[in-house]
Amino acid sequence: MAELVNLRTARKRATRRKDEQDANASRLAYGQPKHIRKLHAADQEKADRTLDLHRIEPGDGR
């Protein structure tokens, strides 16, 4: 026999689950202070620049 499901309860559970996912996304986006986000961005930019400087292009004669 099929299991009875209270639709109101199922909707509430789905809403809570969606709200929790949204909260987790917000925590990732806004969970760090601005100066730390800027520091990480600067570190990433420097690493990208360094990698580009060390790239060997075909035809460089090396």
Backbone as XML, in Angstrom:
<?xml version="1.0"?>
<chain id="A" units="angstrom">
  <residue number="1" name="MET">
    <atom name="N" x="0.839" y="-1.177" z="0.000"/>
    <atom name="CA" x="0.000" y="0.000" z="0.000"/>
    <atom name="C" x="0.889" y="1.247" z="0.000"/>
  </residue>
  <residue number="2" name="ALA">
    <atom name="N" x="0.430" y="2.282" z="-0.618"/>
    <atom name="CA" x="1.206" y="3.511" z="-0.753"/>
    <atom name="C" x="1.279" y="4.256" z="0.579"/>
  </residue>
  <residue number="3" name="GLU">
    <atom name="N" x="2.359" y="4.972" z="0.735"/>
    <atom name="CA" x="2.550" y="5.758" z="1.952"/>
    <atom name="C" x="1.812" y="7.088" z="1.812"/>
  </residue>
  <residue number="4" name="LEU">
    <atom name="N" x="1.105" y="7.456" z="2.850"/>
    <atom name="CA" x="0.389" y="8.726" z="2.837"/>
    <atom name="C" x="1.368" y="9.868" z="3.088"/>
  </residue>
  <residue number="5" name="VAL">
    <atom name="N" x="1.200" y="10.947" z="2.323"/>
    <atom name="CA" x="2.091" y="12.090" z="2.437"/>
    <atom name="C" x="1.254" y="13.337" z="2.672"/>
  </residue>
  <residue number="6" name="ASN">
    <atom name="N" x="1.597" y="14.060" z="3.711"/>
    <atom name="CA" x="0.941" y="15.326" z="3.978"/>
    <atom name="C" x="1.608" y="16.375" z="3.078"/>
  </residue>
  <residue number="7" name="LEU">
    <atom name="N" x="0.871" y="16.898" z="2.112"/>
    <atom name="CA" x="1.453" y="17.815" z="1.140"/>
    <atom name="C" x="1.935" y="19.110" z="1.768"/>
  </residue>
  <residue number="8" name="ARG">
    <atom name="N" x="1.246" y="19.587" z="2.771"/>
    <atom name="CA" x="1.668" y="20.812" z="3.436"/>
    <atom name="C" x="3.030" y="20.607" z="4.094"/>
  </residue>
  <residue number="9" name="THR">
    <atom name="N" x="3.208" y="19.468" z="4.759"/>
    <atom name="CA" x="4.487" y="19.167" z="5.398"/>
    <atom name="C" x="5.586" y="18.992" z="4.344"/>
  </residue>
  <residue number="10" name="ALA">
    <atom name="N" x="5.272" y="18.352" z="3.235"/>
    <atom name="CA" x="6.265" y="18.154" z="2.183"/>
    <atom name="C" x="6.692" y="19.495" z="1.599"/>
  </residue>
  <residue number="11" name="ARG">
    <atom name="N" x="5.756" y="20.410" z="1.404"/>
    <atom name="CA" x="6.107" y="21.741" z="0.888"/>
    <atom name="C" x="6.986" y="22.495" z="1.880"/>
  </residue>
  <residue number="12" name="LYS">
    <atom name="N" x="6.643" y="22.384" z="3.154"/>
    <atom name="CA" x="7.465" y="23.062" z="4.173"/>
    <atom name="C" x="8.884" y="22.506" z="4.179"/>
  </residue>
  <residue number="13" name="ARG">
    <atom name="N" x="9.019" y="21.181" z="4.071"/>
    <atom name="CA" x="10.353" y="20.570" z="4.043"/>
    <atom name="C" x="11.136" y="21.052" z="2.822"/>
  </residue>
  <residue number="14" name="ALA">
    <atom name="N" x="10.472" y="21.099" z="1.668"/>
    <atom name="CA" x="11.140" y="21.549" z="0.446"/>
    <atom name="C" x="11.574" y="23.000" z="0.574"/>
  </residue>
  <residue number="15" name="THR">
    <atom name="N" x="10.730" y="23.839" z="1.169"/>
    <atom name="CA" x="11.066" y="25.249" z="1.359"/>
    <atom name="C" x="12.253" y="25.399" z="2.303"/>
  </residue>
  <residue number="16" name="ARG">
    <atom name="N" x="12.255" y="24.626" z="3.392"/>
    <atom name="CA" x="13.374" y="24.685" z="4.347"/>
    <atom name="C" x="14.668" y="24.241" z="3.681"/>
  </residue>
  <residue number="17" name="ARG">
    <atom name="N" x="14.591" y="23.189" z="2.871"/>
    <atom name="CA" x="15.774" y="22.678" z="2.193"/>
    <atom name="C" x="16.325" y="23.734" z="1.236"/>
  </residue>
  <residue number="18" name="LYS">
    <atom name="N" x="15.446" y="24.391" z="0.481"/>
    <atom name="CA" x="15.875" y="25.437" z="-0.453"/>
    <atom name="C" x="16.466" y="26.631" z="0.300"/>
  </residue>
  <residue number="19" name="ASP">
    <atom name="N" x="15.825" y="27.020" z="1.396"/>
    <atom name="CA" x="16.338" y="28.140" z="2.194"/>
    <atom name="C" x="17.715" y="27.822" z="2.759"/>
  </residue>
  <residue number="20" name="GLU">
    <atom name="N" x="17.933" y="26.582" z="3.174"/>
    <atom name="CA" x="19.232" y="26.192" z="3.711"/>
    <atom name="C" x="20.299" y="26.233" z="2.618"/>
  </residue>
  <residue number="21" name="GLN">
    <atom name="N" x="19.957" y="25.817" z="1.420"/>
    <atom name="CA" x="20.910" y="25.885" z="0.313"/>
    <atom name="C" x="21.255" y="27.333" z="-0.019"/>
  </residue>
  <residue number="22" name="ASP">
    <atom name="N" x="20.249" y="28.203" z="-0.017"/>
    <atom name="CA" x="20.499" y="29.628" z="-0.265"/>
    <atom name="C" x="21.387" y="30.221" z="0.824"/>
  </residue>
  <residue number="23" name="ALA">
    <atom name="N" x="21.143" y="29.815" z="2.068"/>
    <atom name="CA" x="21.949" y="30.320" z="3.182"/>
    <atom name="C" x="23.400" y="29.866" z="3.046"/>
  </residue>
  <residue number="24" name="ASN">
    <atom name="N" x="23.611" y="28.626" z="2.634"/>
    <atom name="CA" x="24.978" y="28.134" z="2.441"/>
    <atom name="C" x="25.690" y="28.897" z="1.335"/>
  </residue>
  <residue number="25" name="ALA">
    <atom name="N" x="24.979" y="29.205" z="0.268"/>
    <atom name="CA" x="25.581" y="29.975" z="-0.820"/>
    <atom name="C" x="25.949" y="31.380" z="-0.339"/>
  </residue>
  <residue number="26" name="SER">
    <atom name="N" x="25.089" y="31.981" z="0.458"/>
    <atom name="CA" x="25.371" y="33.315" z="0.993"/>
    <atom name="C" x="26.551" y="33.280" z="1.955"/>
  </residue>
  <residue number="27" name="ARG">
    <atom name="N" x="26.642" y="32.221" z="2.743"/>
    <atom name="CA" x="27.776" y="32.104" z="3.668"/>
    <atom name="C" x="29.089" y="32.039" z="2.901"/>
  </residue>
  <residue number="28" name="LEU">
    <atom name="N" x="29.072" y="31.319" z="1.776"/>
    <atom name="CA" x="30.292" y="31.235" z="0.975"/>
    <atom name="C" x="30.637" y="32.583" z="0.346"/>
  </residue>
  <residue number="29" name="ALA">
    <atom name="N" x="29.629" y="33.295" z="-0.111"/>
    <atom name="CA" x="29.875" y="34.556" z="-0.804"/>
    <atom name="C" x="30.212" y="35.692" z="0.150"/>
  </residue>
  <residue number="30" name="TYR">
    <atom name="N" x="29.570" y="35.732" z="1.284"/>
    <atom name="CA" x="29.700" y="36.894" z="2.165"/>
    <atom name="C" x="30.266" y="36.553" z="3.531"/>
  </residue>
  <residue number="31" name="GLY">
    <atom name="N" x="30.790" y="35.356" z="3.693"/>
    <atom name="CA" x="31.234" y="34.909" z="4.996"/>
    <atom name="C" x="32.578" y="35.453" z="5.427"/>
  </residue>
  <residue number="32" name="GLN">
    <atom name="N" x="33.339" y="36.055" z="4.507"/>
    <atom name="CA" x="34.659" y="36.554" z="4.854"/>
    <atom name="C" x="34.660" y="38.073" z="4.833"/>
  </residue>
  <residue number="33" name="PRO">
    <atom name="N" x="35.463" y="38.674" z="5.699"/>
    <atom name="CA" x="35.583" y="40.130" z="5.672"/>
    <atom name="C" x="36.172" y="40.593" z="4.340"/>
  </residue>
  <residue number="34" name="LYS">
    <atom name="N" x="35.881" y="41.828" z="4.009"/>
    <atom name="CA" x="36.285" y="42.380" z="2.716"/>
    <atom name="C" x="37.799" y="42.357" z="2.532"/>
  </residue>
  <residue number="35" name="HIS">
    <atom name="N" x="38.556" y="42.699" z="3.577"/>
    <atom name="CA" x="40.007" y="42.756" z="3.417"/>
    <atom name="C" x="40.595" y="41.367" z="3.158"/>
  </residue>
  <residue number="36" name="ILE">
    <atom name="N" x="39.989" y="40.334" z="3.683"/>
    <atom name="CA" x="40.482" y="38.983" z="3.433"/>
    <atom name="C" x="40.125" y="38.552" z="2.013"/>
  </residue>
  <residue number="37" name="ARG">
    <atom name="N" x="38.923" y="38.902" z="1.554"/>
    <atom name="CA" x="38.544" y="38.597" z="0.172"/>
    <atom name="C" x="39.494" y="39.294" z="-0.800"/>
  </residue>
  <residue number="38" name="LYS">
    <atom name="N" x="39.829" y="40.558" z="-0.517"/>
    <atom name="CA" x="40.758" y="41.295" z="-1.385"/>
    <atom name="C" x="42.147" y="40.657" z="-1.363"/>
  </residue>
  <residue number="39" name="LEU">
    <atom name="N" x="42.591" y="40.204" z="-0.197"/>
    <atom name="CA" x="43.895" y="39.566" z="-0.071"/>
    <atom name="C" x="43.942" y="38.287" z="-0.895"/>
  </residue>
  <residue number="40" name="HIS">
    <atom name="N" x="42.895" y="37.475" z="-0.806"/>
    <atom name="CA" x="42.852" y="36.239" z="-1.589"/>
    <atom name="C" x="42.806" y="36.542" z="-3.086"/>
  </residue>
  <residue number="41" name="ALA">
    <atom name="N" x="42.059" y="37.559" z="-3.474"/>
    <atom name="CA" x="41.983" y="37.936" z="-4.887"/>
    <atom name="C" x="43.348" y="38.409" z="-5.383"/>
  </residue>
  <residue number="42" name="ALA">
    <atom name="N" x="44.052" y="39.188" z="-4.576"/>
    <atom name="CA" x="45.372" y="39.675" z="-4.963"/>
    <atom name="C" x="46.362" y="38.514" z="-5.075"/>
  </residue>
  <residue number="43" name="ASP">
    <atom name="N" x="46.299" y="37.573" z="-4.141"/>
    <atom name="CA" x="47.170" y="36.405" z="-4.210"/>
    <atom name="C" x="46.902" y="35.599" z="-5.474"/>
  </residue>
  <residue number="44" name="GLN">
    <atom name="N" x="45.637" y="35.418" z="-5.809"/>
    <atom name="CA" x="45.278" y="34.667" z="-7.006"/>
    <atom name="C" x="45.747" y="35.388" z="-8.268"/>
  </residue>
  <residue number="45" name="GLU">
    <atom name="N" x="45.589" y="36.706" z="-8.283"/>
    <atom name="CA" x="46.029" y="37.487" z="-9.433"/>
    <atom name="C" x="47.545" y="37.395" z="-9.612"/>
  </residue>
  <residue number="46" name="LYS">
    <atom name="N" x="48.286" y="37.463" z="-8.508"/>
    <atom name="CA" x="49.742" y="37.357" z="-8.573"/>
    <atom name="C" x="50.158" y="35.975" z="-9.070"/>
  </residue>
  <residue number="47" name="ALA">
    <atom name="N" x="49.496" y="34.941" z="-8.599"/>
    <atom name="CA" x="49.811" y="33.586" z="-9.049"/>
    <atom name="C" x="49.535" y="33.436" z="-10.544"/>
  </residue>
  <residue number="48" name="ASP">
    <atom name="N" x="48.444" y="34.009" z="-11.013"/>
    <atom name="CA" x="48.122" y="33.952" z="-12.444"/>
    <atom name="C" x="49.179" y="34.687" z="-13.272"/>
  </residue>
  <residue number="49" name="ARG">
    <atom name="N" x="49.586" y="35.864" z="-12.788"/>
    <atom name="CA" x="50.608" y="36.644" z="-13.495"/>
    <atom name="C" x="51.929" y="35.877" z="-13.557"/>
  </residue>
  <residue number="50" name="THR">
    <atom name="N" x="52.327" y="35.296" z="-12.432"/>
    <atom name="CA" x="53.577" y="34.547" z="-12.371"/>
    <atom name="C" x="53.535" y="33.359" z="-13.322"/>
  </residue>
  <residue number="51" name="LEU">
    <atom name="N" x="52.409" y="32.682" z="-13.354"/>
    <atom name="CA" x="52.264" y="31.547" z="-14.259"/>
    <atom name="C" x="52.382" y="31.992" z="-15.710"/>
  </residue>
  <residue number="52" name="ASP">
    <atom name="N" x="51.755" y="33.113" z="-16.042"/>
    <atom name="CA" x="51.824" y="33.629" z="-17.410"/>
    <atom name="C" x="53.253" y="34.031" z="-17.780"/>
  </residue>
  <residue number="53" name="LEU">
    <atom name="N" x="53.994" y="34.580" z="-16.833"/>
    <atom name="CA" x="55.368" y="34.991" z="-17.113"/>
    <atom name="C" x="56.276" y="33.797" z="-17.375"/>
  </residue>
  <residue number="54" name="HIS">
    <atom name="N" x="55.973" y="32.656" z="-16.769"/>
    <atom name="CA" x="56.814" y="31.474" z="-16.914"/>
    <atom name="C" x="56.359" y="30.561" z="-18.048"/>
  </residue>
  <residue number="55" name="ARG">
    <atom name="N" x="55.332" y="30.951" z="-18.741"/>
    <atom name="CA" x="54.813" y="30.145" z="-19.843"/>
    <atom name="C" x="55.779" y="30.209" z="-21.008"/>
  </residue>
  <residue number="56" name="ILE">
    <atom name="N" x="56.031" y="29.062" z="-21.609"/>
    <atom name="CA" x="56.920" y="28.994" z="-22.774"/>
    <atom name="C" x="56.024" y="28.872" z="-24.002"/>
  </residue>
  <residue number="57" name="GLU">
    <atom name="N" x="56.125" y="29.859" z="-24.864"/>
    <atom name="CA" x="55.344" y="29.870" z="-26.098"/>
    <atom name="C" x="56.111" y="29.129" z="-27.188"/>
  </residue>
  <residue number="58" name="PRO">
    <atom name="N" x="55.412" y="28.474" z="-28.082"/>
    <atom name="CA" x="56.110" y="27.822" z="-29.199"/>
    <atom name="C" x="56.815" y="28.878" z="-30.067"/>
  </residue>
  <residue number="59" name="GLY">
    <atom name="N" x="58.025" y="28.575" z="-30.459"/>
    <atom name="CA" x="58.775" y="29.508" z="-31.289"/>
    <atom name="C" x="59.615" y="30.478" z="-30.493"/>
  </residue>
  <residue number="60" name="ASP">
    <atom name="N" x="59.730" y="30.307" z="-29.176"/>
    <atom name="CA" x="60.555" y="31.189" z="-28.349"/>
    <atom name="C" x="62.036" y="30.888" z="-28.506"/>
  </residue>
  <residue number="61" name="GLY">
    <atom name="N" x="62.383" y="29.745" z="-29.100"/>
    <atom name="CA" x="63.782" y="29.398" z="-29.270"/>
    <atom name="C" x="64.359" y="28.703" z="-28.056"/>
  </residue>
  <residue number="62" name="ARG">
    <atom name="N" x="63.533" y="28.259" z="-27.159"/>
    <atom name="CA" x="64.033" y="27.570" z="-25.946"/>
    <atom name="C" x="63.897" y="26.095" z="-26.092"/>
  </residue>
</chain>
